[in-house]
Amino acid sequence: MATQGNTQAIDLRQLLSPSNIRQLAAPILLLLVLSMMVLPLPAFVLDVFFTFNLALSMMVLLVGMYTRKPLDFSVFPTVLLVTTLLRLSLNVASTRIVLLEGHTGPDAAGKVIEAFGHFLVGGNTAVGIVVFVILTIINFVVITKGAGRIAEVGARFTLDAMPGKQMAIDADLNAGLIDEKEAKRRRAEIAQESDFYGAMDGASKFVRGDAVAGILILVINIIGGLIVGVVQHNMPMGEALENYTLLTIGDGLVAQLPALIISVAAGLVVSRVGEDETDIGGQVVNQLFTNPIVLVLTAGILGLLGLIPGMPNLVFLLLAGGLAYLAWHMNKKQALAREEEPVLKPAAAAAPVESQEASWSDVTPVDVLGLEVGYRLIPMVDKGQDGELLRRIRGLRKKFAQEIGFLASPVHIRDNLELKPNAYRITLKGVEIGSGEAYPGQFMAINPGRVVGQLPGTPTKDPAFGLPAVWVDAGMREQAHALGYTVVDASTVVATHLNHVILSHAADLLGRQEAQALLDHIAKESPKLVEDLVPKTLPLHILQRTLQHLLEEGINIRDMRSIVEALAEHAPRTQEPLELAARVRVALGRAIVQQLFPGGADMQVIALDPGLERVLQHAMQSGGPEGGAIEPGLADTLLREAAAAAQKQEDLGLPAVLLVPNNLRWLLARFLRRAVPSMKVIAHAEVPESRMIRVTAVIGG
């Protein structure tokens, strides 16, 4: 029991903490506002709420005046809505009490309404109605309409200026004037500014509706009060008209005055021009009353008008004298400021201002891997918006390291306004190696070759593998699945393309730094093995180039222990990367064959005709270790038959593998790599003795 009591005490303390109370303030206020429309309130409680409404409106006005830029008061549209709802709730509550208790006297609805009905309009119903209508017209026709128009135009021009501002931010970022964090802050501020003006445009409609509702409530309350007073309480017509009209006018004025103040605050906020660190009051004083010439001319005109007989001479002359004194004071102040300015020596004044010298910090390295996106794809890669593509890229990099055997450089992501809004571009060391388009919110339906129908949408091609596809809306996803399409979202499209490009350029991603990091990683488990190889036997750049040869042919380098052992064995006899790569392939033969033919099944391969082998060996011997020249006619025939054989193997569901003698493997692998990319070329020495070979096709036969 004690433990339960302590838990309840802890929960109560947490509930009453300042942060929780601050979070509960707004819901409690809204609950009170809504309850006023249903529950009857005493006259004193109405006085408290009317006074609070007036104080709240003055606070909003003062905050608006001291705002230095519109976004400093970004919550203003919400405040506008809440204060409008508060006034309408008070109107409903006061109407209820006026109609129920209005026959008892002018103080039936509280002292605040009585004061506004008697003191402000002198107890005269006609004057009260005129004053109320004038205030409503000023609020509805002049202030609210103007503020709404300013907000509408501001939202439109802010939206139109967004691309230019984004380009300016990118230019400053590329020039090194700002960093990535500042660029993100500025972009967020631009988007927030557009949202603010759009919200203000909509929120101003609430105030205009409030003004119309005030007039209707006035008319309804006067008519309803007459009916209640004369019919239900048997009051004389004149007495009923006076009582209910004064109460209704006081109620209307006590609601319309805060509404007018809120509307003025809205106009001040949206009409704020300039981004300096001066509030509105400071701007008015600095720009209107600091020019002595303007003040002197105004004082002179008022003085001349004050000398004309029949004019209010005293008022004109007093104001002219005040403006003349202000002009003299400002002129004297500016003269003192000029005298206090430091005088520069002629030599110092003539000395040219030297610009900062260029330094090595101005030279920015090129990103090894880059992804540039159009502005509509920014949410996919924005960390603040929990971009799905960011998580996928992190997973791709981890998967690449696990499958290929080394850690590639991070993918540097940035937006590029020169691209189409939905376009993206993949770069390797600043050079484009892939591009495409993605449409967030839509799905790409890829045709794998066996679909049973067509889909409406935007035709395209899968950027990774070139398959025909179509972009469809989210509602078509299930239908696309039913028709046999492979359906993926926009993030998956970009991630798959990026993964395909990275795997295709794995050799280019293995730089000197990555090779050294790979050796350091292996040295943690086998320090002696690495120490004996690099740099004692084999230079780092030879090791790097050897590994690149393996990666170019799709051989992963996860088994670095076997690779290092093979290099340590053969490096004393040769330093040629191609020869070393061939020796390493033999050491990795079991893994190479296992990758092509999983399990222990027979190897169904393509072979060369013996006559063609002899011709190619002759060409190999005449061309040196890096390959010879094949006669054009023979080359064309070889490519055509190789492509046909590869297609036949794929139709049978088998990998296209060409088995050749050891000395021909590199020549044919390089020759067929681009023309028949699906064909893998392996040497006889790479096949383990335990595997059975069955030839399914012969090239050149």
Secondary structure as the mmCIF struct_conf table of DSSP 4:
data_model
#
loop_
_struct_conf.conf_type_id
_struct_conf.id
_struct_conf.beg_label_comp_id
_struct_conf.beg_label_asym_id
_struct_conf.beg_label_seq_id
_struct_conf.end_label_comp_id
_struct_conf.end_label_asym_id
_struct_conf.end_label_seq_id
HELX_RH_AL_P HELX_RH_AL_P1 ALA A 2 LEU A 15
TURN_TY1_P TURN_TY1_P1 LEU A 16 LEU A 16
BEND BEND1 SER A 17 SER A 17
HELX_RH_AL_P HELX_RH_AL_P2 PRO A 18 MET A 36
TURN_TY1_P TURN_TY1_P2 MET A 37 VAL A 38
BEND BEND2 LEU A 39 LEU A 39
HELX_RH_AL_P HELX_RH_AL_P3 ALA A 43 MET A 65
TURN_TY1_P TURN_TY1_P3 TYR A 66 TYR A 66
BEND BEND3 ARG A 68 LYS A 69
HELX_RH_3T_P HELX_RH_3T_P1 PRO A 70 PHE A 73
TURN_TY1_P TURN_TY1_P4 SER A 74 VAL A 75
HELX_RH_AL_P HELX_RH_AL_P4 PHE A 76 GLU A 101
HELX_RH_3T_P HELX_RH_3T_P2 GLY A 102 THR A 104
TURN_TY1_P TURN_TY1_P5 PRO A 106 ALA A 109
HELX_RH_AL_P HELX_RH_AL_P5 LYS A 111 HIS A 118
TURN_TY1_P TURN_TY1_P6 PHE A 119 GLY A 123
HELX_RH_AL_P HELX_RH_AL_P6 THR A 125 ILE A 137
HELX_RH_PI_P HELX_RH_PI_P1 ILE A 138 THR A 144
HELX_RH_AL_P HELX_RH_AL_P7 LYS A 145 ASN A 174
TURN_TY1_P TURN_TY1_P7 ALA A 175 GLY A 176
BEND BEND4 LEU A 177 ILE A 178
HELX_RH_AL_P HELX_RH_AL_P8 GLU A 180 ILE A 227
HELX_RH_PI_P HELX_RH_PI_P2 VAL A 228 GLN A 232
BEND BEND5 HIS A 233 HIS A 233
HELX_RH_AL_P HELX_RH_AL_P9 MET A 237 VAL A 270
TURN_TY1_P TURN_TY1_P8 SER A 271 SER A 271
BEND BEND6 ASP A 276 GLU A 277
HELX_RH_AL_P HELX_RH_AL_P10 ILE A 280 LEU A 288
BEND BEND7 PHE A 289 THR A 290
HELX_RH_AL_P HELX_RH_AL_P11 PRO A 292 GLY A 306
TURN_TY1_P TURN_TY1_P9 LEU A 307 LEU A 307
BEND BEND8 ILE A 308 ILE A 308
TURN_TY1_P TURN_TY1_P10 PRO A 309 GLY A 310
BEND BEND9 MET A 311 MET A 311
HELX_RH_AL_P HELX_RH_AL_P12 ASN A 313 GLU A 340
BEND BEND10 GLU A 341 GLU A 341
HELX_LH_PP_P HELX_LH_PP_P1 PRO A 342 LYS A 345
HELX_RH_AL_P HELX_RH_AL_P13 PRO A 346 ALA A 350
BEND BEND11 ALA A 351 ALA A 351
HELX_LH_PP_P HELX_LH_PP_P2 GLU A 354 ALA A 358
HELX_RH_3T_P HELX_RH_3T_P3 TRP A 360 ASP A 362
HELX_LH_PP_P HELX_LH_PP_P3 THR A 364 ASP A 367
BEND BEND12 VAL A 368 VAL A 368
STRN STRN1 LEU A 369 VAL A 373
HELX_RH_3T_P HELX_RH_3T_P4 TYR A 375 LEU A 377
HELX_RH_AL_P HELX_RH_AL_P14 ILE A 378 VAL A 381
HELX_RH_3T_P HELX_RH_3T_P5 LYS A 383 GLN A 385
TURN_TY1_P TURN_TY1_P11 ASP A 386 ASP A 386
HELX_RH_AL_P HELX_RH_AL_P15 GLU A 388 ILE A 404
BEND BEND13 GLY A 405 PHE A 406
HELX_LH_PP_P HELX_LH_PP_P4 ALA A 408 PRO A 410
STRN STRN2 VAL A 411 ASP A 415
TURN_TY1_P TURN_TY1_P12 LEU A 417 GLU A 418
BEND BEND14 LEU A 419 LEU A 419
TURN_TY1_P TURN_TY1_P13 PRO A 421 ASN A 422
STRN STRN3 ALA A 423 LEU A 428
TURN_TY1_P TURN_TY1_P14 LYS A 429 GLY A 430
STRN STRN4 VAL A 431 GLU A 437
TURN_TY1_P TURN_TY1_P15 PRO A 440 GLY A 441
STRN STRN5 PHE A 443 ILE A 446
BEND BEND15 GLY A 449 GLY A 449
BEND BEND16 VAL A 452 GLY A 453
BEND BEND17 GLY A 457 GLY A 457
STRN STRN6 THR A 458 LYS A 461
TURN_TY1_P TURN_TY1_P16 PRO A 463 PHE A 465
STRN STRN7 PRO A 468 VAL A 472
HELX_RH_3T_P HELX_RH_3T_P6 ALA A 474 MET A 476
HELX_RH_AL_P HELX_RH_AL_P16 ARG A 477 ALA A 482
TURN_TY1_P TURN_TY1_P17 LEU A 483 GLY A 484
STRN STRN8 THR A 486 ASP A 489
HELX_RH_AL_P HELX_RH_AL_P17 ALA A 490 SER A 504
TURN_TY1_P TURN_TY1_P18 HIS A 505 HIS A 505
HELX_RH_AL_P HELX_RH_AL_P18 ALA A 506 LEU A 509
HELX_RH_AL_P HELX_RH_AL_P19 ARG A 512 ALA A 523
TURN_TY1_P TURN_TY1_P19 LYS A 524 GLU A 525
HELX_RH_AL_P HELX_RH_AL_P20 PRO A 527 LEU A 533
TURN_TY1_P TURN_TY1_P20 VAL A 534 THR A 537
BEND BEND18 LEU A 538 LEU A 538
HELX_RH_AL_P HELX_RH_AL_P21 LEU A 540 GLU A 552
TURN_TY1_P TURN_TY1_P21 GLU A 553 GLY A 554
HELX_RH_AL_P HELX_RH_AL_P22 MET A 560 HIS A 570
TURN_TY1_P TURN_TY1_P22 ALA A 571 ARG A 573
HELX_RH_AL_P HELX_RH_AL_P23 PRO A 577 ALA A 587
TURN_TY1_P TURN_TY1_P23 LEU A 588 LEU A 588
HELX_RH_AL_P HELX_RH_AL_P24 GLY A 589 LEU A 596
BEND BEND19 PHE A 597 PHE A 597
TURN_TY1_P TURN_TY1_P24 GLY A 599 GLY A 600
STRN STRN9 MET A 603 LEU A 608
HELX_RH_AL_P HELX_RH_AL_P25 PRO A 610 GLY A 623
TURN_TY1_P TURN_TY1_P25 PRO A 625 GLU A 626
HELX_LH_PP_P HELX_LH_PP_P5 ALA A 629 GLU A 631
HELX_RH_AL_P HELX_RH_AL_P26 PRO A 632 ASP A 651
TURN_TY1_P TURN_TY1_P26 LEU A 652 GLY A 653
STRN STRN10 VAL A 657 VAL A 660
HELX_RH_3T_P HELX_RH_3T_P7 ASN A 662 LEU A 664
HELX_RH_AL_P HELX_RH_AL_P27 ARG A 665 ALA A 675
BEND BEND20 VAL A 676 VAL A 676
TURN_TY1_P TURN_TY1_P27 PRO A 677 SER A 678
STRN STRN11 LYS A 680 ALA A 683
HELX_RH_3T_P HELX_RH_3T_P8 HIS A 684 GLU A 686
BEND BEND21 VAL A 687 VAL A 687
TURN_TY1_P TURN_TY1_P28 GLU A 689 SER A 690
BEND BEND22 ARG A 691 ARG A 691
STRN STRN12 ILE A 693 ILE A 699
TURN_TY1_P TURN_TY1_P29 GLY A 700 GLY A 700
#
